[in-house]
Amino acid sequence: MKRSLVLTIAAFTASGAAQWQPALASTPVPRIFVGCVSNGVYTNEDGYVIRIHQSGGALLNLSQWEKKMLRISGNLLPGDNFYLTAAPVVVGPCK
């Protein structure tokens, strides 16, 4: 059994498949979203709940934008965590 495991690892490594590369999914991705604030939660037009963080890392208090549609721009990270790079812009009431 040990021999099989060693041979498998050796073959995997020799094939080049075991190269270390950065996980691109974990790097910030610049995005602009439009969505609504309801019950203190921002949901974009595709139905995803986005957790909006201020530049310092704290979650943004969305109470002042309740029932408003916002356009936000910033960087999206894993877990639908979004870090603002500009102030949210009100584009109208929620539909």
C-alpha positions as CSV (number, residue, x, y, z in Angstrom):
1,M,0.0,0.0,0.0
2,K,2.8,2.4,0.9
3,R,4.5,1.6,-2.4
4,S,1.4,2.4,-4.4
5,L,1.0,5.7,-2.6
6,V,4.7,6.6,-3.2
7,L,4.4,5.7,-6.9
8,T,1.2,7.7,-7.3
9,I,2.8,10.8,-5.8
10,A,6.0,10.4,-7.8
11,A,4.0,10.0,-11.1
12,F,1.8,13.0,-10.1
13,T,4.8,15.2,-9.4
14,A,6.7,14.1,-12.5
15,S,3.8,14.9,-14.7
16,G,4.0,18.6,-13.6
17,A,0.5,18.5,-12.2
18,A,1.7,19.2,-8.7
19,Q,3.1,22.7,-9.5
20,W,2.4,25.3,-6.9
21,Q,0.4,28.2,-8.3
22,P,-1.6,30.9,-6.6
23,A,-5.2,30.3,-6.1
24,L,-6.7,32.9,-8.4
25,A,-10.1,32.5,-6.9
26,S,-8.8,34.0,-3.7
27,T,-7.4,37.2,-5.2
28,P,-9.6,40.4,-5.1
29,V,-11.8,40.8,-8.2
30,P,-12.9,44.3,-9.1
31,R,-16.7,44.4,-9.5
32,I,-19.6,46.8,-9.7
33,F,-23.0,45.6,-8.4
34,V,-26.5,47.0,-8.4
35,G,-28.8,45.7,-5.8
36,C,-31.3,46.4,-3.0
37,V,-31.0,46.8,0.7
38,S,-33.8,45.0,2.6
39,N,-33.8,44.2,6.3
40,G,-30.2,45.4,6.5
41,V,-29.0,43.0,3.8
42,Y,-27.7,43.9,0.4
43,T,-28.8,41.5,-2.4
44,N,-27.5,42.1,-5.9
45,E,-29.6,41.8,-9.0
46,D,-28.6,38.2,-9.5
47,G,-30.0,37.3,-6.0
48,Y,-26.6,37.0,-4.2
49,V,-26.3,38.4,-0.7
50,I,-23.1,40.5,-0.6
51,R,-21.5,41.4,2.7
52,I,-20.2,45.0,2.2
53,H,-17.1,46.0,4.1
54,Q,-15.7,49.4,4.6
55,S,-12.1,50.0,3.5
56,G,-10.9,49.4,7.1
57,G,-12.6,45.9,7.1
58,A,-15.6,46.6,9.3
59,L,-19.0,45.6,7.9
60,L,-20.9,48.6,6.5
61,N,-24.1,49.5,8.4
62,L,-26.7,49.6,5.7
63,S,-29.7,51.0,7.7
64,Q,-29.5,54.4,6.0
65,W,-30.1,52.8,2.6
66,E,-33.0,50.5,3.7
67,K,-35.4,49.9,0.7
68,K,-33.0,51.7,-1.7
69,M,-31.3,50.3,-4.8
70,L,-27.5,50.9,-4.6
71,R,-24.6,50.7,-7.0
72,I,-21.5,49.7,-5.3
73,S,-17.9,49.4,-6.6
74,G,-15.0,47.6,-5.1
75,N,-13.3,44.3,-4.7
76,L,-15.0,40.9,-4.4
77,L,-13.3,38.3,-2.3
78,P,-14.3,34.7,-1.4
79,G,-17.4,34.2,0.7
80,D,-19.1,37.1,-1.2
81,N,-17.2,39.6,0.9
82,F,-17.0,42.9,-0.9
83,Y,-14.7,45.8,0.0
84,L,-15.8,49.2,-1.1
85,T,-13.4,51.4,-3.2
86,A,-16.0,54.2,-3.5
87,A,-19.1,55.4,-1.6
88,P,-22.4,53.6,-2.5
89,V,-24.6,55.4,-5.0
90,V,-28.4,55.4,-4.6
91,V,-29.9,54.7,-8.0
92,G,-33.5,54.5,-6.9
93,P,-36.0,52.7,-4.7
94,C,-36.1,48.9,-4.5
95,K,-38.5,47.3,-7.0
